[in-house]
Amino acid sequence: MKLTFRGAVRTVTGSLHEVEAQGRRYLVDCGLYQGRRAEARRRNEGFAFDPRSIDGVLLTHAHMDHAGRLPTLVRAGFDGPIWATAATRDLAAVMLRDSARIQESDAAYWNRKHPDEPIEPLYRAADAEAAVGRLAGVPYGRWFDLAGGVRALFLDAGHILGSAQVLVEVRSGALAAPRRVLYTGDLGRRDVPILRDPETAPVPVDALVMESTYGDRLHPRGEDMQRALAEAVGRAAERRGVVVVPAFSVGRTQRLVYHLHRLIDDHVLPPMDVVVDSPLSTDVTEIHRLHSECFDEEARGWLERGGDPFGFARLRYTRTSDESKALNARQGPLVIISASGMCESGRILHHLRQRLPDGRNLVLLVGYQAAGTLGRRLQEGASEVRIFGETVGVRAQVETVSGVSAHADRLGLEAHARSHRSGLGAVYVVHGEEDASLALARRLSADGLPGVMVPEEGRAYEL
């Protein structure tokens, strides 16, 4: 078995890993690199391999930094299956269609503003539909065959709805025992609302490919996060400001709605309107309601009692662009939740352009902001930013509330790695900025785990 790391190596986006076994080649994820426009364009347009040589894709979850290049892969000649859990299949279908629509829309907007510098969308709706047509749903916990002697198993990752760890097993007459590699994908947190906790593999694994987004830091306790969220939103409400929250449509938005619902119901926050301004988030929330098999006992109990974790009286979901534009005239107190979570595309850019110049407003960052993204520049205190080629002054407050993240922190990652210690021969630390990956690798090595390394992009490793 040969492992090659094609993306999300010493960086936190663009997950793309290759596993070769029994003469077949498979990808684990095929995600968009998110960062500065020129570099993102360069990384996302092509592949360092022939897509026609890939026999199948194992998709850990539907976030665009894990699934967003699938239409490009299919357009370049890939014609194999894309395996995913049922919930990921449903989420990825709406997200890839939405991604194509956003890329077409953003390219058209740019071209109107910059007719001398026209750009093409990375892919179009037809490419997204072609990728969606290759999605195949597989249940958690059931082995499925990839080819002769190669099979895979999806284990709950607890990150977002449908998220999975991917266990790949190779059996061959040339091997004394099967070889197994476990890809964590994005690993979720334990004891948080809505989703089940991450699972441990039911059999020993030879190699672990582990994410490290928060490999060098800890999350605050749940009650501390809720207090920080309430205080930040409460201060903006007192100023009669508008709170703009960039949030991924899958997972982060639903978790925020859950927390705001509770804070308003418990009178910790004053009565205030909350708008989820994203057709995708609206569709995704409906898909959440269809896949309660992914929920923990608390969320299932809420549903069984006739409640709705994702809806309350002051909450509204929007779909049309006219509904979105009408929010420009709204005064605070008001919360607008919109995608994307790193402020790289979509309606959030229009809300930021509208609200950043007003000091009463608040931009509330609740998720990881990768280096080079607009979200990171705001987080680092930029006094002005560029949005759609225009300079926008930043006078709004910008605050970060940690702990809403759906990623395991350093302690969670370490505990998950230790749970697979028996028989483990190598640990590859990926999907984190270089400092975070190296820090986690050092701690895992100090803890006695064997063969811990941060791989090099494009390099192959024999298992």
C-alpha positions as MATLAB code, in Angstrom:
seq = 'MKLTFRGAVRTVTGSLHEVEAQGRRYLVDCGLYQGRRAEARRRNEGFAFDPRSIDGVLLTHAHMDHAGRLPTLVRAGFDGPIWATAATRDLAAVMLRDSARIQESDAAYWNRKHPDEPIEPLYRAADAEAAVGRLAGVPYGRWFDLAGGVRALFLDAGHILGSAQVLVEVRSGALAAPRRVLYTGDLGRRDVPILRDPETAPVPVDALVMESTYGDRLHPRGEDMQRALAEAVGRAAERRGVVVVPAFSVGRTQRLVYHLHRLIDDHVLPPMDVVVDSPLSTDVTEIHRLHSECFDEEARGWLERGGDPFGFARLRYTRTSDESKALNARQGPLVIISASGMCESGRILHHLRQRLPDGRNLVLLVGYQAAGTLGRRLQEGASEVRIFGETVGVRAQVETVSGVSAHADRLGLEAHARSHRSGLGAVYVVHGEEDASLALARRLSADGLPGVMVPEEGRAYEL';
ca = [
       0.000    0.000    0.000;
       1.370    3.410   -0.987;
       0.169    6.737    0.442;
       0.736   10.036   -1.370;
      -0.256   13.373    0.134;
      -1.499   15.715   -2.581;
      -3.080   18.482   -0.496;
      -3.750   19.802    3.027;
      -0.098   19.193    3.899;
       1.367   21.904    6.153;
      -1.737   23.907    5.331;
      -5.316   23.673    6.530;
      -7.356   23.482    3.325;
      -7.404   21.524    0.082;
      -7.622   18.004    1.491;
      -6.464   15.522   -1.163;
      -4.786   12.190   -0.399;
      -4.014    9.242   -2.640;
      -3.870    5.593   -1.619;
      -2.594    2.955   -4.035;
      -3.202   -0.746   -3.472;
      -3.500   -3.877   -5.593;
      -2.740   -1.864   -8.712;
      -5.659    0.552   -8.095;
      -5.545    4.218   -7.133;
      -8.052    5.958   -4.909;
      -8.417    9.456   -3.521;
      -9.498   10.276   -0.003;
     -11.184   13.671   -0.464;
     -10.764   16.152   -3.289;
     -11.087   19.581   -1.719;
     -10.668   23.205   -2.665;
      -7.629   25.109   -1.491;
      -8.829   28.331    0.130;
      -6.561   31.353    0.421;
      -5.333   34.283   -1.618;
      -7.160   34.414   -4.926;
      -4.164   33.928   -7.236;
      -2.651   31.039   -5.279;
      -6.042   29.383   -4.787;
      -6.695   29.624   -8.496;
      -3.350   28.059   -9.333;
      -3.803   25.176   -6.896;
      -7.424   24.447   -7.754;
      -7.332   24.499  -11.556;
      -5.310   21.337  -12.172;
      -3.957   18.152  -10.638;
      -0.472   16.715  -10.217;
      -1.773   13.378  -11.574;
      -4.021   12.185  -14.368;
      -7.620   12.144  -13.024;
      -8.402    9.373  -15.521;
      -6.036    7.086  -13.575;
      -8.092    7.333  -10.364;
     -10.424    4.381   -9.717;
     -12.606    5.949   -7.014;
     -12.925    8.653   -4.360;
     -13.652    8.140   -0.669;
     -15.236   11.325    0.647;
     -14.938   12.060    4.373;
     -17.496   14.881    4.444;
     -19.144   17.617    2.416;
     -17.187   20.750    3.364;
     -15.732   22.395    0.274;
     -12.122   22.094    1.449;
     -12.713   18.320    1.266;
     -15.209   17.965   -1.595;
     -15.050   21.173   -3.636;
     -12.766   19.993   -6.459;
     -14.833   16.948   -7.364;
     -16.454   18.728  -10.347;
     -12.997   19.675  -11.630;
     -11.847   16.066  -11.215;
     -14.833   14.734  -13.170;
     -14.460   17.358  -15.881;
     -10.803   16.290  -16.268;
     -11.789   12.691  -17.017;
     -12.429   10.884  -13.734;
     -15.320    8.456  -14.252;
     -15.327    6.290  -11.125;
     -17.599    6.186   -8.057;
     -17.495    8.712   -5.201;
     -18.327    6.858   -1.978;
     -19.736    8.755    1.016;
     -22.188    8.286    3.866;
     -25.838    8.876    2.993;
     -25.922   12.234    4.769;
     -22.681   13.357    3.097;
     -24.074   12.300   -0.288;
     -27.148   14.479    0.255;
     -25.157   17.419    1.618;
     -22.495   17.252   -1.077;
     -25.145   17.306   -3.795;
     -26.572   20.648   -2.671;
     -23.167   22.082   -1.746;
     -21.499   21.293   -5.070;
     -24.434   22.785   -6.973;
     -24.240   25.861   -4.761;
     -20.473   26.094   -5.194;
     -20.866   26.124   -8.975;
     -23.566   28.785   -8.746;
     -21.408   30.967   -6.470;
     -18.362   30.616   -8.695;
     -20.374   31.553  -11.772;
     -21.977   34.472   -9.919;
     -18.714   35.764   -8.433;
     -16.960   35.528  -11.813;
     -19.812   37.437  -13.476;
     -19.723   40.128  -10.777;
     -15.944   40.475  -11.098;
     -16.163   40.692  -14.875;
     -18.764   43.469  -14.677;
     -16.486   45.424  -12.358;
     -13.260   44.562  -14.186;
     -14.058   44.076  -17.886;
     -10.369   44.362  -18.776;
      -9.427   41.478  -16.453;
     -12.107   38.814  -17.089;
     -11.988   35.497  -15.252;
     -13.702   32.141  -15.791;
     -15.415   30.231  -12.981;
     -13.417   27.261  -11.743;
     -16.319   25.050  -12.841;
     -19.920   25.389  -13.886;
     -23.278   23.869  -12.992;
     -22.930   21.058  -15.544;
     -19.633   19.989  -13.968;
     -21.222   19.931  -10.512;
     -24.130   17.824  -11.808;
     -21.689   15.353  -13.342;
     -19.934   14.971   -9.978;
     -23.227   14.633   -8.091;
     -24.202   11.809  -10.427;
     -21.212    9.788   -9.217;
     -22.026   10.016   -5.488;
     -22.893    6.685   -3.846;
     -24.205    6.468   -0.283;
     -22.819    3.843    2.102;
     -23.943    3.347    5.739;
     -21.640    3.853    8.699;
     -20.068    0.670   10.043;
     -20.500   -1.518    6.957;
     -17.474   -2.738    4.989;
     -17.714   -2.231    1.222;
     -15.463   -3.536   -1.534;
     -13.361   -1.218   -3.687;
     -11.586   -3.886   -5.750;
     -10.088   -7.353   -5.304;
      -8.611   -7.486   -1.814;
      -9.333   -3.836   -1.004;
     -12.261   -2.687    1.108;
     -13.260    0.351    3.175;
     -15.342    1.262    6.218;
     -16.891    4.581    7.279;
     -16.722    5.436   10.994;
     -18.455    8.443   12.550;
     -16.071   11.414   12.801;
     -18.479   13.602   14.803;
     -17.447   16.721   12.869;
     -20.499   17.641   10.785;
     -23.589   15.773    9.660;
     -22.476   12.629    7.837;
     -18.768   13.159    8.463;
     -16.707    9.984    8.442;
     -13.317    8.604    9.143;
     -12.229    6.289    6.332;
     -10.626    2.945    7.139;
      -8.987    1.279    4.114;
      -7.932   -2.374    4.371;
      -5.814   -4.373    1.923;
      -5.713   -8.167    1.975;
      -3.345  -10.043   -0.297;
      -1.726  -13.430   -0.507;
       1.623  -11.636   -0.438;
       0.802  -10.146    2.973;
       1.020  -12.111    6.202;
      -1.759   -9.943    7.641;
      -4.054   -7.234    6.269;
      -2.726   -3.681    6.075;
      -4.999   -0.908    7.315;
      -4.819    2.869    7.188;
      -7.303    5.154    8.942;
      -7.939    8.665    7.609;
      -9.595   10.786   10.290;
     -10.830   13.458    7.892;
     -11.873   16.376   10.082;
     -12.308   14.984   13.565;
     -15.101   16.305   15.750;
     -15.355   17.073   19.447;
     -16.808   14.974   22.213;
     -19.743   16.018   24.367;
     -21.018   18.841   22.153;
     -24.632   19.328   21.039;
     -26.377   17.660   18.092;
     -23.889   15.090   16.759;
     -22.536   11.818   18.086;
     -18.965   11.532   19.347;
     -16.138   10.305   17.076;
     -15.667    6.538   16.909;
     -12.547    4.452   17.370;
     -11.666    1.894   14.690;
     -12.934   -1.613   15.592;
      -9.690   -3.252   14.413;
      -5.979   -2.349   14.795;
      -4.600    0.060   12.194;
      -1.082    0.191   10.784;
      -1.145    3.878    9.914;
      -3.144    6.898   11.030;
      -3.570    9.995    8.851;
      -4.655   12.646   11.333;
      -5.878   16.190   10.927;
      -4.259   18.923   13.056;
      -6.318   22.091   12.555;
      -6.242   22.800   16.304;
      -3.146   20.715   16.984;
      -1.491   23.471   19.006;
      -4.397   24.889   21.023;
      -7.300   24.100   23.307;
     -10.964   25.047   23.070;
     -12.648   26.826   25.975;
     -15.180   24.897   27.990;
     -18.721   24.858   26.603;
     -20.067   27.189   29.264;
     -17.207   29.642   28.641;
     -17.965   29.644   24.911;
     -21.664   30.331   25.491;
     -20.778   33.154   27.881;
     -18.396   34.713   25.345;
     -20.997   34.386   22.577;
     -23.678   35.996   24.732;
     -21.401   38.848   25.799;
     -20.226   39.670   22.274;
     -23.722   39.619   20.764;
     -25.156   41.411   23.792;
     -22.707   44.321   23.483;
     -23.596   44.744   19.818;
     -27.311   44.648   20.672;
     -26.804   47.454   23.209;
     -25.208   49.547   20.419;
     -28.148   48.600   18.186;
     -25.592   47.156   15.843;
     -25.828   44.375   13.286;
     -23.858   41.210   14.037;
     -22.451   39.613   10.875;
     -21.343   36.018   11.394;
     -19.404   34.251    8.636;
     -20.223   30.578    9.105;
     -19.947   27.425    7.079;
     -23.360   26.297    5.872;
     -22.863   22.787    7.207;
     -22.382   22.276   10.914;
     -21.333   25.721   12.082;
     -24.579   27.440   11.081;
     -26.754   24.781   12.705;
     -24.675   24.838   15.888;
     -24.893   28.642   16.092;
     -28.657   28.549   15.629;
     -28.850   25.973   18.410;
     -26.848   28.167   20.830;
     -28.637   31.424   19.942;
     -31.983   29.658   20.328;
     -31.073   28.657   23.866;
     -29.600   32.051   24.821;
     -32.698   33.930   23.633;
     -35.121   31.415   25.147;
     -33.290   31.626   28.487;
     -33.379   35.472   28.345;
     -29.584   35.669   28.417;
     -29.841   37.665   25.160;
     -32.617   40.188   24.492;
     -35.296   39.282   21.933;
     -33.676   39.869   18.566;
     -34.085   38.641   15.019;
     -31.668   36.084   13.624;
     -31.445   35.654    9.850;
     -29.642   32.791    8.143;
     -28.953   34.392    4.779;
     -27.951   31.511    2.587;
     -30.031   29.313    0.285;
     -27.474   26.593    0.901;
     -27.776   26.842    4.688;
     -31.545   26.626    4.326;
     -31.277   23.463    2.232;
     -28.624   22.023    4.527;
     -30.794   22.557    7.587;
     -33.592   20.611    5.902;
     -31.137   17.779    5.224;
     -30.201   17.797    8.913;
     -33.846   17.200    9.752;
     -33.843   14.163    7.411;
     -30.790   12.511    8.981;
     -31.519   12.212   12.664;
     -29.554    8.938   12.618;
     -26.468   11.142   12.970;
     -27.769   12.951   16.078;
     -26.841   12.366   19.695;
     -29.415   11.401   22.311;
     -30.133   14.996   23.360;
     -30.940   16.188   19.833;
     -33.014   13.084   19.040;
     -34.946   13.584   22.265;
     -35.711   17.182   21.302;
     -37.134   15.980   17.996;
     -39.136   13.200   19.645;
     -40.752   15.780   21.945;
     -41.858   17.787   18.907;
     -39.150   20.435   19.173;
     -36.867   21.752   16.450;
     -33.165   22.325   17.248;
     -32.860   24.453   14.108;
     -35.884   26.757   14.318;
     -37.475   29.286   16.680;
     -39.825   32.262   16.503;
     -37.215   34.994   15.880;
     -35.319   32.966   13.274;
     -35.766   33.361    9.525;
     -34.083   31.574    6.619;
     -33.699   33.374    3.283;
     -33.394   32.026   -0.232;
     -33.676   34.784   -2.844;
     -31.189   37.517   -3.656;
     -33.957   40.079   -3.127;
     -34.424   38.845    0.445;
     -30.680   39.131    0.963;
     -30.470   42.655   -0.468;
     -33.390   43.755    1.727;
     -31.226   43.064    4.780;
     -29.074   46.062    3.831;
     -31.860   48.351    5.037;
     -32.324   46.533    8.365;
     -31.111   48.186   11.539;
     -29.883   46.429   14.653;
     -30.109   44.651   16.884;
     -29.937   41.895   14.297;
     -27.816   38.795   13.688;
     -27.011   37.791   10.094;
     -25.381   34.385    9.632;
     -24.029   33.834    6.124;
     -21.460   31.758    4.232;
     -18.617   31.285    3.585;
     -16.992   30.728    6.951;
     -13.624   32.177    5.913;
     -15.202   35.114    4.013;
     -13.928   33.906    0.663;
     -17.108   33.827   -1.432;
     -20.876   34.099   -1.381;
     -23.287   36.509    0.272;
     -21.050   37.144    3.284;
     -18.886   39.374    1.087;
     -21.831   41.651    0.313;
     -22.780   41.875    4.007;
     -19.204   42.699    4.998;
     -18.948   45.392    2.367;
     -22.213   46.865    3.692;
     -21.531   46.592    7.450;
     -17.755   46.940    7.953;
     -17.696   50.771    7.724;
     -20.078   51.224   10.711;
     -18.525   51.099   14.189;
     -21.777   49.961   15.814;
     -21.636   46.661   13.958;
     -19.818   43.482   14.898;
     -18.131   40.865   12.722;
     -18.160   37.733   14.847;
     -15.656   35.074   13.773;
     -16.611   31.677   15.138;
     -14.451   29.307   13.115;
     -10.897   28.753   11.974;
      -9.626   31.410    9.562;
      -6.925   30.035    7.285;
      -3.869   32.091    6.403;
      -4.441   34.308    3.369;
      -8.234   34.451    3.702;
     -10.268   37.618    4.186;
     -11.443   36.227    7.520;
      -7.832   35.944    8.744;
      -7.066   39.530    7.663;
     -10.072   40.786    9.631;
      -9.073   38.652   12.599;
      -5.562   40.122   12.517;
      -6.920   43.676   12.720;
      -6.740   45.001    9.162;
      -7.902   48.628    8.988;
      -9.103   48.142    5.426;
      -9.720   45.161    3.157;
     -10.395   44.511   -0.497;
     -13.817   43.100   -1.409;
     -14.712   42.580   -5.080;
     -11.706   44.717   -6.004;
     -12.863   47.670   -3.874;
     -11.200   49.032   -0.723;
     -13.496   48.893    2.315;
     -12.623   50.559    5.617;
     -12.960   48.427    8.750;
     -14.622   50.393   11.543;
     -16.924   47.634   12.775;
     -15.828   45.658   15.816;
     -14.202   42.320   14.997;
     -14.244   39.621   17.677;
     -13.462   35.925   17.745;
     -15.431   33.460   19.861;
     -13.584   30.167   20.166;
     -15.240   26.942   21.054;
     -17.966   26.914   18.392;
     -15.575   24.999   16.161;
     -16.542   21.478   15.144;
     -12.879   20.376   15.202;
     -11.285   18.460   18.043;
      -8.652   20.486   19.889;
      -5.158   19.332   20.840;
      -6.324   17.149   23.713;
      -9.057   15.567   21.590;
      -6.613   14.794   18.781;
      -4.071   13.320   21.167;
      -6.693   11.123   22.829;
      -7.937    9.863   19.469;
      -4.418    8.966   18.350;
      -3.746    7.128   21.617;
      -6.946    5.097   21.179;
      -5.321    3.512   18.089;
      -1.920    2.875   19.667;
      -2.135   -0.938   19.542;
      -0.392   -2.150   16.385;
       0.185    1.370   15.076;
       3.313    1.805   12.962;
       3.044    5.348   11.584;
       1.152    8.589   12.128;
       0.957   11.188    9.356;
      -0.112   14.632   10.600;
      -1.939   16.676    7.943;
      -4.623   19.341    7.493;
      -3.162   22.028    9.730;
      -0.984   25.072    9.359;
       2.639   24.015    9.615;
       3.151   25.195   13.197;
       0.035   23.343   14.376;
       0.988   20.140   12.541;
       4.554   20.171   13.851;
       3.397   20.911   17.399;
       0.959   17.993   17.377;
       3.576   15.695   15.838;
       6.043   16.562   18.620;
       3.468   15.846   21.326;
       2.414   12.538   19.782;
       6.063   11.462   19.490;
       6.709   12.454   23.107;
       3.687   10.365   24.063;
       5.407    7.313   22.581;
       3.465    6.908   19.343;
       5.693    5.411   16.620;
       6.644    6.887   13.256;
       5.037   10.288   13.717;
       5.760   12.711   10.890;
       4.433   15.711    9.011;
       4.627   14.517    5.386;
       5.830   16.491    2.377;
       3.324   17.400   -0.327;
       3.554   15.105   -3.329;
       5.793   12.560   -1.636;
       4.801    8.882   -1.552;
       5.176    6.721    1.555;
       5.129    2.913    1.510;
       3.080    1.158    4.175;
];
